[in-house]
């Protein structure tokens, strides 16, 4: 029987927008907010981006549960397009006390390694800071995610504040 390596989860935060270390926008990448909420689109993005990284926890949700999750006012979704194709996405969740979580973030498999992740994360952090009275932006990643995820978060200025081992 194969034994899976224990999973380590990293929690990172940014408490001041001045901490952001931006990455420039690639000329062929456009990031657009999905202003008209449609839970099926969020489900598709989750599956497209998350499949290689075993994002499976939400796949069994009912349509109604997806609707409740994705179509609420406290969740916003942005999509990155490269030459008309979905290159990646992120979701921001506004929480109490001025916290904004980067709930989901990632690139579609065929766009990994093209230098889009740094700018998409820059965009996500700028959008989080611009949303209402944000006092803190946070995210978590784990050892099941892309090996470059933690480094990208730290390179943009997010700081590790907690680690959990499964």
C-alpha positions as CSV (number, residue, x, y, z in Angstrom):
1,X,0.0,0.0,0.0
2,X,1.4,3.4,-1.0
3,X,1.7,5.9,1.7
4,X,1.1,9.5,0.7
5,X,3.6,12.0,2.1
6,X,2.2,14.2,4.8
7,X,0.7,17.5,3.5
8,X,2.0,20.8,4.8
9,X,-0.2,23.8,4.7
10,X,1.3,27.3,4.7
11,X,-0.7,30.4,5.7
12,X,0.5,33.8,4.4
13,X,-0.7,37.3,4.9
14,X,-0.1,40.9,3.9
15,X,-1.0,43.6,6.3
16,X,0.0,46.7,4.3
17,X,-0.3,47.3,0.5
18,X,3.1,48.8,0.6
19,X,4.5,45.3,1.1
20,X,3.4,44.3,-2.5
21,X,6.3,43.6,-4.8
22,X,4.6,43.8,-8.2
23,X,5.3,41.8,-11.3
24,X,4.7,43.6,-14.6
25,X,1.8,42.6,-16.9
26,X,2.7,40.4,-19.8
27,X,1.5,42.1,-23.0
28,X,-0.8,39.3,-24.1
29,X,-2.5,38.7,-20.7
30,X,-5.8,40.4,-19.8
31,X,-7.5,40.0,-16.4
32,X,-11.3,40.7,-16.3
33,X,-13.7,40.5,-13.4
34,X,-16.6,38.2,-13.9
35,X,-19.1,40.8,-12.8
36,X,-22.2,38.8,-13.6
37,X,-22.1,35.9,-11.1
38,X,-22.7,32.4,-12.6
39,X,-21.9,29.5,-10.3
40,X,-21.3,27.1,-13.3
41,X,-18.5,29.3,-14.5
42,X,-16.8,29.2,-11.0
43,X,-17.2,25.4,-10.9
44,X,-15.6,25.2,-14.4
45,X,-12.7,27.4,-13.4
46,X,-12.2,25.4,-10.2
47,X,-12.1,22.2,-12.2
48,X,-9.9,23.5,-15.0
49,X,-7.2,25.0,-12.7
50,X,-7.5,22.6,-9.8
51,X,-7.5,19.3,-11.5
52,X,-3.7,18.8,-11.6
53,X,-3.5,19.7,-7.9
54,X,-6.3,17.4,-6.6
55,X,-8.8,20.2,-5.9
56,X,-11.6,17.8,-5.3
57,X,-13.3,19.0,-2.1
58,X,-15.9,21.1,-4.0
59,X,-16.6,18.8,-6.9
60,X,-19.3,16.8,-5.1
61,X,-21.3,20.0,-4.2
62,X,-24.8,20.3,-5.5
63,X,-25.8,23.1,-7.9
64,X,-27.5,24.9,-5.0
65,X,-24.4,24.7,-2.9
66,X,-22.3,26.0,-5.8
67,X,-24.8,28.8,-6.3
68,X,-24.7,29.8,-2.6
69,X,-20.9,29.8,-2.7
70,X,-20.2,31.6,-6.0
71,X,-23.1,34.1,-6.3
72,X,-22.8,35.8,-2.9
73,X,-21.8,39.4,-2.6
74,X,-18.8,38.6,-0.5
75,X,-17.1,36.6,-3.4
76,X,-15.6,38.1,-6.5
77,X,-14.0,36.3,-9.4
78,X,-11.4,37.4,-11.9
79,X,-10.3,35.5,-15.0
80,X,-7.0,35.8,-16.9
81,X,-7.2,35.5,-20.7
82,X,-4.3,34.9,-23.1
83,X,-5.2,35.4,-26.7
84,X,-8.9,34.6,-25.9
85,X,-8.2,31.4,-23.9
86,X,-8.7,31.1,-20.1
87,X,-5.2,31.2,-18.7
88,X,-6.1,31.2,-15.0
89,X,-8.3,32.8,-12.4
90,X,-8.7,33.9,-8.8
91,X,-11.5,34.4,-6.3
92,X,-11.4,36.9,-3.5
93,X,-13.6,36.4,-0.4
94,X,-14.4,39.4,1.8
95,X,-14.5,38.4,5.4
96,X,-15.2,40.2,8.7
97,X,-12.8,42.7,10.3
98,X,-11.3,43.9,7.0
99,X,-9.9,40.5,5.9
100,X,-9.8,39.5,2.3
101,X,-8.9,35.9,1.5
102,X,-7.5,34.8,-1.9
103,X,-9.9,31.8,-1.8
104,X,-8.7,30.2,-5.1
105,X,-5.8,31.2,-7.3
106,X,-4.1,29.4,-10.2
107,X,-3.3,29.0,-13.8
108,X,-4.8,26.5,-16.3
109,X,-2.4,23.7,-17.0
110,X,-1.3,24.7,-20.4
111,X,-0.4,28.2,-19.1
112,X,1.9,27.2,-16.2
113,X,5.5,28.2,-16.7
114,X,4.8,31.1,-19.1
115,X,5.4,33.8,-16.5
116,X,1.7,34.7,-15.9
117,X,1.5,33.7,-12.2
118,X,3.5,36.6,-10.8
119,X,1.3,39.2,-12.6
120,X,-1.9,37.4,-11.8
121,X,-1.0,37.4,-8.1
122,X,-0.1,41.1,-8.3
123,X,-3.5,41.7,-9.8
124,X,-5.2,39.7,-7.1
125,X,-3.4,41.5,-4.3
126,X,-4.2,44.9,-5.8
127,X,-7.8,44.0,-6.2
128,X,-8.0,42.7,-2.6
129,X,-6.5,46.0,-1.3
130,X,-8.9,48.0,-3.4
131,X,-12.0,46.2,-2.1
132,X,-13.7,48.2,0.6
133,X,-11.9,48.7,3.9
134,X,-9.3,46.0,3.6
135,X,-6.8,45.7,6.4
136,X,-5.3,42.3,5.7
137,X,-5.1,40.0,2.7
138,X,-4.4,36.3,3.3
139,X,-4.1,33.0,1.5
140,X,-3.1,29.4,2.2
141,X,-1.3,26.9,0.0
142,X,0.0,23.4,0.6
143,X,2.5,20.9,-0.6
144,X,-0.1,19.5,-3.1
145,X,-0.2,22.8,-5.0
146,X,2.2,23.7,-7.8
147,X,5.8,23.6,-6.4
148,X,6.2,27.3,-7.3
149,X,3.1,28.5,-5.5
150,X,4.7,29.3,-2.1
151,X,7.6,31.1,-3.7
152,X,5.3,33.2,-5.8
153,X,3.3,34.3,-2.8
154,X,6.4,35.2,-0.9
155,X,8.0,36.9,-3.9
156,X,4.9,39.2,-4.1
157,X,5.4,40.2,-0.4
158,X,3.1,37.9,1.4
159,X,4.6,36.7,4.7
160,X,4.3,33.3,6.3
161,X,2.5,33.4,9.6
162,X,1.5,29.8,10.3
163,X,2.3,26.3,9.1
164,X,0.4,23.0,9.7
165,X,1.5,19.5,9.0
166,X,-1.1,16.8,8.4
